[in-house]
Structures are given as structure tokens and as C-alpha cells.
Amino acid sequence: MIVAVIGGGKIGDAVARRVALSTRVSQVIMTRKSAPENQATLAKNLVMTRDNSSAAAKASVVILAVKAGDAKGVLEEISGSTSDKLVISLMAAISIKRLERELPGAKIVRAMPNIAAKIGEAITAYAPSAGLGEKEISTVELILSCFGDCVQVSESLMDAVTALSGSGPAYIAVLIDALVTAGLKVGLPRDIALKLAIKTLTGTANMLAHTTMHPAELRDTVTTPAGTTIAGIYELEKGSFRTSIINAVEAATYAAERVAKKFESE
């Protein structure tokens, strides 16, 4: 299987390098505007070019990883090379309906990974177009599993997915930075505070992932009467911590919806 990754930005580069590690993929062709005029070899089965049309023509699976603002030009470039091919769009805001209109005959899937794809730890939600068979879905999950876990959702949820897990690493980074700053304030060295914050977060997440424990149950497990944890939780609640997280995801969802409406009206 040859896979073309159109758009070698941060997400595109991460995806291309992870997919290239699969034994089921014979070659990955990544495109980038700044690529050399002649095709360049980046790894054993990973090459880079600036020719979107040629990359799409050679591939059996095409992954679109360009910014939504560049979609119109890129879709025009590859429209003649995607008929009857599986096209996985990682572009936020661009609907399946529009992709089908711009890429006639292509088998379209919308997907939203996050930057953790770089280390194979992304969570990617995907929405297939109507009529995709089990074979195509199997191929989609094979590709997406190269850079993490995946889950199928309705396309109507993709804006919410973008806001929660697509933007999520930024929220988590803000939380970790705040914990490190708090550690400094109470006397911890920066490197120790960072290690404690990161491992606390990953350990908690892994515990929830590998048990049936509800987050509220975990919270109650470490919260004792008149103890240190409840003192901290009180301050978080006083500062509307949970409300701020909810509002952040809601605001990001609305922003994604506005962008989607803009592109659909063009």
C-alpha cells in the first residue's frame, strides 16, 4: 500500500513518519511546499516532494493534512487523481459533502487526530462517508492506529471532537504549566515540579484507562475529611476550574462551527 500525506506540517509530518513504520505500507509520499524540486528520501520508505498531484496519483490512500484555508487549491490539484481511492481528511471544518463535491468518486473519511500522533499516542475520531464498506473501514483503522487509538463517530460530532481532543493537548499543557508554577511557589525545584506534574497526569490518565473507575470515584478515593486534597479541591471549585474547562471546550466547539459555516458558504 502506498500512502500520500498531502501537507507536511506538524500534524502531517507526524502522521507520515508513524504510518511509514507500518509493515503494511510499502511507501509514504509526503508533500510540503518547501520540499526540494526533486523527490527527497527522508527514511527507508518515506519520501518528500512538493508535487501534490503526482503524490496523489501514485497512492492508493490519500491523507489530507493541509490547513482548511489551503483546501480549495489543494483539492483542485488532486481532484483528477483520487477517483475510487480512499481519502482521509484531517482538515478541520471541511465537510464530507464538500470533499465529495471537490473529489468526485473518492471514498471520503473525515478524521481528527491530535499532536500526540508524533509519539504514536494520539486519539483520532473519524467519520466515514455513507457507503464505505468493511474493507475500507478496516483500512482506515489500520492507518489511524499507526499513530494512536481511534474511535468512529457521527460527522455531526466532529466540531466537538476538534474542540475536546484536537485542541485538548493545549489545555493539558496549560494545566501542567500551572502545576509547575505552583510547585515553584511552594518551594519545589523546576525540574522536580515538572516531573511530578507530568507523571501525576499520565499516571492518573492510565489508571482511568485501565480500570472501570469513574473520575469522581478516583477523586473521592484520595480525598479525606479535613485533609490536604479537599483543601486544594475547594480552591479549584472556588476558582470555577471545572466551569472554565467546560467553557473552553464549548467556546472551541463554537469556533469550529463558525469556521465550518464559513467554508461551506464559499
C-alpha positions, 0 to 999 in steps of 0.5 A: 500500500502506498500512502500520500500525506498531502501537507507536511506540517506538524500534524502531517509530518507526524502522521507520515513518519508513524504510518511509514513504520507500518509493515503494511505500507510499502511507501509514504509520499509526503508533500510540503511546499518547501520540499526540494524540486526533486523527490527527497528520501527522508527514511527507508520508505518515506519520501518528500516532494512538493508535487501534490498531484503526482503524490496523489496519483501514485497512492492508493490512500490519500491523507489530507493534512493541509490547513482548511484555508489551503483546501480549495487549491489543494483539492483542485490539484488532486481532484483528477487523481483520487477517483475510487481511492480512499481519502482521509481528511484531517482538515478541520471544518471541511465537510464530507459533502464538500470533499465529495463535491471537490473529489468526485468518486473518492471514498471520503473519511473525515478524521481528527487526530491530535499532536500526540500522533508524533509519539504514536499516542494520539486519539483520532475520531473519524467519520466515514462517508455513507457507503464505505464498506468493511474493507475500507473501514478496516483500512482506515483503522489500520492507518489511524492506529499507526499513530494512536487509538481511534474511535468512529463517530457521527460527522455531526460530532466532529466540531466537538471532537476538534474542540475536546481532543484536537485542541485538548493537548493545549489545555493539558499543557496549560494545566501542567504549566500551572502545576509547575508554577505552583510547585515553584511557589511552594518551594519545589525545584523546576525540574522536580515540579515538572516531573511530578506534574507530568507523571501525576497526569499520565499516571492518573490518565492510565489508571482511568484507562485501565480500570472501570473507575469513574473520575469522581470515584478516583477523586473521592478515593484520595480525598479525606475529611479535613485533609490536604486534597479537599483543601486544594479541591475547594480552591479549584471549585472556588476558582470555577476550574471545572466551569472554565474547562467546560467553557473552553471546550464549548467556546472551541466547539463554537469556533469550529462551527463558525469556521465550518459555516464559513467554508461551506458558504464559499 
